[in-house]
Amino acid sequence: MKKKAKNRIKAVLVEKGKTSVWLAEELQMSKNTVSKWCTNTMQPTMETLFEIAEVLNVNVQELIVATVVK
């Protein structure tokens, strides 16, 4: 079964022309942690999600994948 994305961090980084290494340095976090967010293996906390949005100069909603509940 294909894993569903929960965040758009990787997509927004690409849109901004930035890398996960750059984001890790900006947030002073490990590259491994940021890589896990980008692959949706692990999710950042809400607090960290707001920090990511600030660093990327986007609304936090742009980093979240909307899901439809049936």
Biopython code that builds the backbone (N, CA, C, O; Angstrom):
import numpy as np
from Bio.PDB.StructureBuilder import StructureBuilder

atoms = [
    (1, "MET", "N", (0.832, -1.175, 0.000)),
    (1, "MET", "CA", (0.000, 0.000, 0.000)),
    (1, "MET", "C", (0.880, 1.243, 0.000)),
    (1, "MET", "O", (1.867, 1.313, 0.733)),
    (2, "LYS", "N", (0.521, 2.217, -0.820)),
    (2, "LYS", "CA", (1.308, 3.444, -0.919)),
    (2, "LYS", "C", (1.047, 4.326, 0.304)),
    (2, "LYS", "O", (-0.092, 4.502, 0.737)),
    (3, "LYS", "N", (2.137, 4.874, 0.847)),
    (3, "LYS", "CA", (2.038, 5.755, 2.007)),
    (3, "LYS", "C", (1.477, 7.102, 1.579)),
    (3, "LYS", "O", (1.920, 7.670, 0.581)),
    (4, "LYS", "N", (0.497, 7.624, 2.330)),
    (4, "LYS", "CA", (-0.094, 8.918, 2.010)),
    (4, "LYS", "C", (0.707, 10.032, 2.653)),
    (4, "LYS", "O", (1.147, 9.923, 3.798)),
    (5, "ALA", "N", (0.889, 11.105, 1.898)),
    (5, "ALA", "CA", (1.599, 12.273, 2.411)),
    (5, "ALA", "C", (0.751, 12.966, 3.459)),
    (5, "ALA", "O", (-0.470, 13.053, 3.334)),
    (6, "LYS", "N", (1.411, 13.456, 4.488)),
    (6, "LYS", "CA", (0.725, 14.185, 5.542)),
    (6, "LYS", "C", (1.149, 15.646, 5.561)),
    (6, "LYS", "O", (0.452, 16.496, 6.116)),
    (7, "ASN", "N", (2.291, 15.933, 4.954)),
    (7, "ASN", "CA", (2.733, 17.326, 4.880)),
    (7, "ASN", "C", (3.306, 17.613, 3.492)),
    (7, "ASN", "O", (3.601, 16.698, 2.723)),
    (8, "ARG", "N", (3.455, 18.888, 3.194)),
    (8, "ARG", "CA", (3.975, 19.346, 1.906)),
    (8, "ARG", "C", (5.331, 20.024, 2.059)),
    (8, "ARG", "O", (5.698, 20.855, 1.229)),
    (9, "ILE", "N", (6.073, 19.689, 3.092)),
    (9, "ILE", "CA", (7.345, 20.362, 3.340)),
    (9, "ILE", "C", (8.282, 20.231, 2.143)),
    (9, "ILE", "O", (8.863, 21.220, 1.697)),
    (10, "LYS", "N", (8.428, 19.023, 1.626)),
    (10, "LYS", "CA", (9.325, 18.806, 0.493)),
    (10, "LYS", "C", (8.871, 19.617, -0.728)),
    (10, "LYS", "O", (9.695, 20.237, -1.402)),
    (11, "ALA", "N", (7.571, 19.612, -1.010)),
    (11, "ALA", "CA", (7.043, 20.355, -2.161)),
    (11, "ALA", "C", (7.282, 21.854, -2.011)),
    (11, "ALA", "O", (7.653, 22.520, -2.977)),
    (12, "VAL", "N", (7.072, 22.387, -0.814)),
    (12, "VAL", "CA", (7.273, 23.822, -0.592)),
    (12, "VAL", "C", (8.763, 24.171, -0.691)),
    (12, "VAL", "O", (9.114, 25.229, -1.213)),
    (13, "LEU", "N", (9.631, 23.301, -0.199)),
    (13, "LEU", "CA", (11.069, 23.533, -0.348)),
    (13, "LEU", "C", (11.440, 23.637, -1.826)),
    (13, "LEU", "O", (12.196, 24.524, -2.222)),
    (14, "VAL", "N", (10.907, 22.730, -2.632)),
    (14, "VAL", "CA", (11.191, 22.753, -4.075)),
    (14, "VAL", "C", (10.659, 24.043, -4.690)),
    (14, "VAL", "O", (11.348, 24.689, -5.481)),
    (15, "GLU", "N", (9.428, 24.418, -4.325)),
    (15, "GLU", "CA", (8.833, 25.648, -4.849)),
    (15, "GLU", "C", (9.680, 26.877, -4.498)),
    (15, "GLU", "O", (9.767, 27.820, -5.285)),
    (16, "LYS", "N", (10.298, 26.861, -3.324)),
    (16, "LYS", "CA", (11.111, 27.989, -2.863)),
    (16, "LYS", "C", (12.563, 27.896, -3.308)),
    (16, "LYS", "O", (13.344, 28.819, -3.075)),
    (17, "GLY", "N", (12.932, 26.784, -3.950)),
    (17, "GLY", "CA", (14.315, 26.607, -4.405)),
    (17, "GLY", "C", (15.274, 26.344, -3.248)),
    (17, "GLY", "O", (16.452, 26.694, -3.318)),
    (18, "LYS", "N", (14.765, 25.728, -2.188)),
    (18, "LYS", "CA", (15.574, 25.435, -0.998)),
    (18, "LYS", "C", (15.725, 23.922, -0.843)),
    (18, "LYS", "O", (15.006, 23.144, -1.470)),
    (19, "THR", "N", (16.673, 23.524, 0.002)),
    (19, "THR", "CA", (16.903, 22.101, 0.248)),
    (19, "THR", "C", (16.588, 21.743, 1.695)),
    (19, "THR", "O", (16.453, 22.617, 2.552)),
    (20, "SER", "N", (16.475, 20.463, 1.946)),
    (20, "SER", "CA", (16.239, 20.010, 3.315)),
    (20, "SER", "C", (17.446, 20.306, 4.201)),
    (20, "SER", "O", (17.295, 20.531, 5.401)),
    (21, "VAL", "N", (18.626, 20.306, 3.622)),
    (21, "VAL", "CA", (19.841, 20.640, 4.383)),
    (21, "VAL", "C", (19.775, 22.107, 4.825)),
    (21, "VAL", "O", (20.107, 22.433, 5.965)),
    (22, "TRP", "N", (19.349, 22.977, 3.924)),
    (22, "TRP", "CA", (19.182, 24.398, 4.254)),
    (22, "TRP", "C", (18.174, 24.558, 5.388)),
    (22, "TRP", "O", (18.414, 25.308, 6.335)),
    (23, "LEU", "N", (17.049, 23.855, 5.291)),
    (23, "LEU", "CA", (16.013, 23.949, 6.327)),
    (23, "LEU", "C", (16.542, 23.455, 7.665)),
    (23, "LEU", "O", (16.279, 24.067, 8.700)),
    (24, "ALA", "N", (17.276, 22.368, 7.656)),
    (24, "ALA", "CA", (17.858, 21.838, 8.891)),
    (24, "ALA", "C", (18.783, 22.862, 9.540)),
    (24, "ALA", "O", (18.761, 23.047, 10.756)),
    (25, "GLU", "N", (19.584, 23.516, 8.732)),
    (25, "GLU", "CA", (20.494, 24.531, 9.264)),
    (25, "GLU", "C", (19.725, 25.729, 9.817)),
    (25, "GLU", "O", (20.069, 26.246, 10.880)),
    (26, "GLU", "N", (18.692, 26.173, 9.109)),
    (26, "GLU", "CA", (17.881, 27.309, 9.560)),
    (26, "GLU", "C", (17.176, 27.022, 10.886)),
    (26, "GLU", "O", (17.056, 27.901, 11.739)),
    (27, "LEU", "N", (16.712, 25.782, 11.047)),
    (27, "LEU", "CA", (15.985, 25.392, 12.259)),
    (27, "LEU", "C", (16.912, 24.861, 13.351)),
    (27, "LEU", "O", (16.476, 24.594, 14.471)),
    (28, "GLN", "N", (18.192, 24.710, 13.015)),
    (28, "GLN", "CA", (19.175, 24.118, 13.920)),
    (28, "GLN", "C", (18.710, 22.735, 14.391)),
    (28, "GLN", "O", (18.710, 22.422, 15.582)),
    (29, "MET", "N", (18.320, 21.933, 13.412)),
    (29, "MET", "CA", (17.879, 20.556, 13.658)),
    (29, "MET", "C", (18.742, 19.628, 12.809)),
    (29, "MET", "O", (19.450, 20.070, 11.904)),
    (30, "SER", "N", (18.669, 18.356, 13.112)),
    (30, "SER", "CA", (19.478, 17.404, 12.347)),
    (30, "SER", "C", (18.917, 17.226, 10.937)),
    (30, "SER", "O", (17.708, 17.301, 10.717)),
    (31, "LYS", "N", (19.816, 16.991, 9.999)),
    (31, "LYS", "CA", (19.417, 16.745, 8.618)),
    (31, "LYS", "C", (18.554, 15.494, 8.523)),
    (31, "LYS", "O", (17.647, 15.414, 7.695)),
    (32, "ASN", "N", (18.844, 14.525, 9.376)),
    (32, "ASN", "CA", (18.098, 13.278, 9.379)),
    (32, "ASN", "C", (16.634, 13.516, 9.754)),
    (32, "ASN", "O", (15.733, 12.941, 9.143)),
    (33, "THR", "N", (16.401, 14.354, 10.748)),
    (33, "THR", "CA", (15.034, 14.660, 11.182)),
    (33, "THR", "C", (14.270, 15.350, 10.064)),
    (33, "THR", "O", (13.141, 14.968, 9.756)),
    (34, "VAL", "N", (14.871, 16.359, 9.458)),
    (34, "VAL", "CA", (14.214, 17.097, 8.376)),
    (34, "VAL", "C", (13.954, 16.172, 7.188)),
    (34, "VAL", "O", (12.914, 16.272, 6.538)),
    (35, "SER", "N", (14.883, 15.286, 6.909)),
    (35, "SER", "CA", (14.690, 14.321, 5.824)),
    (35, "SER", "C", (13.466, 13.448, 6.090)),
    (35, "SER", "O", (12.702, 13.155, 5.171)),
    (36, "LYS", "N", (13.279, 13.037, 7.331)),
    (36, "LYS", "CA", (12.111, 12.216, 7.686)),
    (36, "LYS", "C", (10.812, 12.991, 7.498)),
    (36, "LYS", "O", (9.797, 12.416, 7.104)),
    (37, "TRP", "N", (10.838, 14.299, 7.779)),
    (37, "TRP", "CA", (9.640, 15.118, 7.529)),
    (37, "TRP", "C", (9.363, 15.179, 6.038)),
    (37, "TRP", "O", (8.216, 15.054, 5.607)),
    (38, "CYS", "N", (10.412, 15.371, 5.250)),
    (38, "CYS", "CA", (10.264, 15.522, 3.799)),
    (38, "CYS", "C", (9.763, 14.250, 3.128)),
    (38, "CYS", "O", (9.117, 14.312, 2.082)),
    (39, "THR", "N", (10.053, 13.118, 3.713)),
    (39, "THR", "CA", (9.590, 11.842, 3.157)),
    (39, "THR", "C", (8.324, 11.356, 3.848)),
    (39, "THR", "O", (7.830, 10.270, 3.547)),
    (40, "ASN", "N", (7.796, 12.151, 4.771)),
    (40, "ASN", "CA", (6.597, 11.809, 5.533)),
    (40, "ASN", "C", (6.753, 10.528, 6.349)),
    (40, "ASN", "O", (5.772, 9.843, 6.637)),
    (41, "THR", "N", (7.988, 10.212, 6.715)),
    (41, "THR", "CA", (8.263, 9.083, 7.597)),
    (41, "THR", "C", (7.930, 9.474, 9.032)),
    (41, "THR", "O", (7.535, 8.641, 9.848)),
    (42, "MET", "N", (8.100, 10.759, 9.316)),
    (42, "MET", "CA", (7.860, 11.316, 10.640)),
    (42, "MET", "C", (7.258, 12.705, 10.438)),
    (42, "MET", "O", (7.522, 13.353, 9.425)),
    (43, "GLN", "N", (6.459, 13.161, 11.386)),
    (43, "GLN", "CA", (5.836, 14.475, 11.271)),
    (43, "GLN", "C", (6.382, 15.419, 12.335)),
    (43, "GLN", "O", (6.636, 15.007, 13.467)),
    (44, "PRO", "N", (6.564, 16.700, 11.967)),
    (44, "PRO", "CA", (7.007, 17.677, 12.962)),
    (44, "PRO", "C", (5.871, 17.997, 13.934)),
    (44, "PRO", "O", (4.699, 17.779, 13.627)),
    (45, "THR", "N", (6.228, 18.506, 15.086)),
    (45, "THR", "CA", (5.208, 18.961, 16.035)),
    (45, "THR", "C", (4.529, 20.198, 15.443)),
    (45, "THR", "O", (5.039, 20.805, 14.501)),
    (46, "MET", "N", (3.387, 20.560, 15.999)),
    (46, "MET", "CA", (2.689, 21.760, 15.524)),
    (46, "MET", "C", (3.573, 22.993, 15.707)),
    (46, "MET", "O", (3.629, 23.856, 14.831)),
    (47, "GLU", "N", (4.253, 23.071, 16.834)),
    (47, "GLU", "CA", (5.144, 24.205, 17.093)),
    (47, "GLU", "C", (6.226, 24.290, 16.017)),
    (47, "GLU", "O", (6.512, 25.369, 15.497)),
    (48, "THR", "N", (6.814, 23.161, 15.694)),
    (48, "THR", "CA", (7.870, 23.129, 14.675)),
    (48, "THR", "C", (7.301, 23.444, 13.301)),
    (48, "THR", "O", (7.963, 24.095, 12.493)),
    (49, "LEU", "N", (6.087, 22.991, 13.027)),
    (49, "LEU", "CA", (5.445, 23.281, 11.752)),
    (49, "LEU", "C", (5.303, 24.792, 11.562)),
    (49, "LEU", "O", (5.510, 25.304, 10.462)),
    (50, "PHE", "N", (4.950, 25.499, 12.631)),
    (50, "PHE", "CA", (4.853, 26.957, 12.559)),
    (50, "PHE", "C", (6.230, 27.594, 12.351)),
    (50, "PHE", "O", (6.349, 28.598, 11.649)),
    (51, "GLU", "N", (7.264, 27.017, 12.956)),
    (51, "GLU", "CA", (8.628, 27.517, 12.748)),
    (51, "GLU", "C", (9.057, 27.318, 11.292)),
    (51, "GLU", "O", (9.679, 28.196, 10.694)),
    (52, "ILE", "N", (8.719, 26.160, 10.734)),
    (52, "ILE", "CA", (9.050, 25.875, 9.334)),
    (52, "ILE", "C", (8.357, 26.884, 8.423)),
    (52, "ILE", "O", (8.969, 27.422, 7.500)),
    (53, "ALA", "N", (7.081, 27.135, 8.689)),
    (53, "ALA", "CA", (6.329, 28.099, 7.886)),
    (53, "ALA", "C", (6.972, 29.477, 7.944)),
    (53, "ALA", "O", (7.060, 30.173, 6.932)),
    (54, "GLU", "N", (7.417, 29.865, 9.125)),
    (54, "GLU", "CA", (8.051, 31.174, 9.278)),
    (54, "GLU", "C", (9.350, 31.252, 8.486)),
    (54, "GLU", "O", (9.599, 32.235, 7.788)),
    (55, "VAL", "N", (10.173, 30.220, 8.593)),
    (55, "VAL", "CA", (11.458, 30.189, 7.879)),
    (55, "VAL", "C", (11.238, 30.211, 6.365)),
    (55, "VAL", "O", (11.991, 30.851, 5.632)),
    (56, "LEU", "N", (10.198, 29.508, 5.905)),
    (56, "LEU", "CA", (9.918, 29.440, 4.474)),
    (56, "LEU", "C", (9.042, 30.596, 3.987)),
    (56, "LEU", "O", (8.771, 30.728, 2.793)),
    (57, "ASN", "N", (8.608, 31.428, 4.933)),
    (57, "ASN", "CA", (7.779, 32.586, 4.603)),
    (57, "ASN", "C", (6.493, 32.174, 3.884)),
    (57, "ASN", "O", (6.134, 32.735, 2.848)),
    (58, "VAL", "N", (5.809, 31.179, 4.458)),
    (58, "VAL", "CA", (4.527, 30.713, 3.927)),
    (58, "VAL", "C", (3.534, 30.582, 5.078)),
    (58, "VAL", "O", (3.919, 30.556, 6.247)),
    (59, "ASN", "N", (2.263, 30.501, 4.732)),
    (59, "ASN", "CA", (1.231, 30.225, 5.715)),
    (59, "ASN", "C", (1.346, 28.752, 6.095)),
    (59, "ASN", "O", (1.590, 27.905, 5.236)),
    (60, "VAL", "N", (1.175, 28.449, 7.359)),
    (60, "VAL", "CA", (1.323, 27.069, 7.827)),
    (60, "VAL", "C", (0.391, 26.124, 7.077)),
    (60, "VAL", "O", (0.709, 24.944, 6.928)),
    (61, "GLN", "N", (-0.745, 26.613, 6.604)),
    (61, "GLN", "CA", (-1.683, 25.768, 5.860)),
    (61, "GLN", "C", (-1.078, 25.242, 4.562)),
    (61, "GLN", "O", (-1.499, 24.196, 4.069)),
    (62, "GLU", "N", (-0.114, 25.939, 4.011)),
    (62, "GLU", "CA", (0.544, 25.491, 2.781)),
    (62, "GLU", "C", (1.402, 24.253, 3.020)),
    (62, "GLU", "O", (1.777, 23.558, 2.075)),
    (63, "LEU", "N", (1.711, 23.978, 4.291)),
    (63, "LEU", "CA", (2.566, 22.829, 4.621)),
    (63, "LEU", "C", (1.766, 21.577, 4.971)),
    (63, "LEU", "O", (2.332, 20.502, 5.168)),
    (64, "ILE", "N", (0.451, 21.727, 5.046)),
    (64, "ILE", "CA", (-0.393, 20.614, 5.485)),
    (64, "ILE", "C", (-1.203, 20.080, 4.316)),
    (64, "ILE", "O", (-1.743, 20.849, 3.521)),
    (65, "VAL", "N", (-1.284, 18.762, 4.216)),
    (65, "VAL", "CA", (-2.075, 18.120, 3.179)),
    (65, "VAL", "C", (-3.491, 17.964, 3.716)),
    (65, "VAL", "O", (-3.707, 17.371, 4.774)),
    (66, "ALA", "N", (-4.439, 18.496, 2.984)),
    (66, "ALA", "CA", (-5.849, 18.342, 3.383)),
    (66, "ALA", "C", (-6.307, 16.925, 3.066)),
    (66, "ALA", "O", (-6.045, 16.401, 1.983)),
    (67, "THR", "N", (-6.987, 16.318, 4.017)),
    (67, "THR", "CA", (-7.521, 14.977, 3.789)),
    (67, "THR", "C", (-9.038, 15.027, 3.878)),
    (67, "THR", "O", (-9.605, 15.774, 4.676)),
    (68, "VAL", "N", (-9.668, 14.241, 3.065)),
    (68, "VAL", "CA", (-11.122, 14.174, 3.044)),
    (68, "VAL", "C", (-11.551, 12.940, 3.821)),
    (68, "VAL", "O", (-11.106, 11.828, 3.537)),
    (69, "VAL", "N", (-12.410, 13.143, 4.791)),
    (69, "VAL", "CA", (-12.916, 12.020, 5.585)),
    (69, "VAL", "C", (-14.291, 11.652, 5.055)),
    (69, "VAL", "O", (-15.166, 12.509, 4.929)),
    (70, "LYS", "N", (-14.480, 10.378, 4.747)),
    (70, "LYS", "CA", (-15.772, 9.931, 4.227)),
    (70, "LYS", "C", (-16.551, 9.211, 5.278)),
    (70, "LYS", "O", (-17.667, 8.762, 5.020)),
]
sb = StructureBuilder()
sb.init_structure("model")
sb.init_model(0)
sb.init_chain("A")
sb.init_seg("    ")
for serial, (resi, resn, name, xyz) in enumerate(atoms, 1):
    if name == "N":
        sb.init_residue(resn, " ", resi, " ")
    sb.init_atom(name, np.array(xyz, "f"), 0.0, 1.0, " ", f" {name:<3s}", serial, name[0])
structure = sb.get_structure()
